């Protein structure tokens, strides 16, 4: 977490910027003495949208690494973003395996509007997927 101030269209604002802090609510932040904007509201929005919360990272099998470099030169550290992408490995992390069941049924002469309205309720109740097909 950086500190200091930055000039914005709304005047001088503290760092991290208020929008950034709102987007990172619940995240573990590490203090940093660098007086610069290290996480932008856009970066925070991407993290908040694409991550599945802020838990401790699980043990995972590394699949790919992405690296991007910015053009801003910081004296304290390189301006580089690195992302590690992998899949949690139940055998390594102690996660228990889950079983998945498939439930299929045929509904004769039912109003399709009622069936379609059921889909969001099934997903809200914990279904991994739900769909309906009209028989020909």
N, C-alpha and C positions, 0 to 999 in steps of 0.2 A: 504494500500500500504506500503510495507516494505521499509527498506533502508539499506544501508551498501554495502558490496561486497561479492562475492562468487568466489571460484576457479573453473574454468571450463577447458575443454580440450583446450580452446583458451586462457587461462590465466585468470587473475583477471578481472571480469566484475562487473559493478554496479547492484544493485538491485533496483527495479525489473529488471530482465534480459531483454535485448533488444527484444528477441523473445516474451516474455510475454507481454511487452508493445504493440508490434505490434498487437498481438492477441486481446488485450483488448481495442483497439481504439474505442472510443465512449462510453465506460463504465464509470460509475461514480466510482471514486476511493476515498477511505477514507484514509487520512494520518495515519500512525502508526509509533510509535517510536521504534518498535522491529527491531533489526538488524539481520534479518534472512530471508530466502526465504520462504515467506508465500504462494505464488502462483507460481507454476512451469509452464513452458511452456506447459506441457501436460495438467495440470488442466485448464489453460487458453484456450487451444485448445478445450477441452471438453465444456467449457462454451460457447465459440464463436460458436461452431458447433451445440450444442443442444438447445441453447436459441433462442428465436425469437426476437433478438435485446436487447436493454438495457433500455427499458422504465421503469417508476415506476411500481412496481408490482400492479396488479389490486386486488380488493377485490375478494377473492376466497373461495371456499368450500374445506377445507383440506381433502384430501383423504388418504394420507399416509406420513410417516416420515421415512427417512433413516438416519442412523448414522454410521460413520466409524471412527475408531481411528488409528492414526499413531503410530509409535514406537519412534519417536523423541520427547524428553522431552524439552519443552520450559518453562523457569521459569515464564514468563509473563502470559501464558494462556495454557489451555489444547490443545493438538494436536488432535482436533476432528473436523470432517466435518459433518455438518447436512444439509440435503436437505429436503425441504417441497414440496410435490407434490399435486396439487389440480387443480380444474377446475374453471375458472372464472364464477361467478354467476351474470348473467345480472340483476336479481332482487336486489342484494345487491350493485353492482358496478355502476349502472346507465347506463350500456351498453344497447343499444337498440337491440332487437331481430332482427335477419335477417331471411328472408324467402329464401327458396331454391326451385328452379324450376327444373324440369327434362324435357329435350328436347330430343325427339327421332325422328329419321327419317329413311327411307329406301332409299338407293341409288341403283338403278338398273343399271347393266352393267357399273359400273365405275371402273377404274383402281385401285386396292387395294393400289398401291404405292402412289397414290394421296391422298387417304383417310388417310393412315397412316401418311403422312406428315402433315396433318391437326391437329393431336393430340397436338403436341408441341405449335402450334399457338393458339389453343383454351385455353390451360393452361396458356400461356403467357398473354392472353387477360383477364384472371381472372376466368376461369372456375374452379370449385372445383375439378372436375374429368372429364375425357373424355375417351371414349373407342369405339372400333368398333368391330363388330363380323361379320364374313362371314356367310351368310345364307347357309344352306345346300341344 
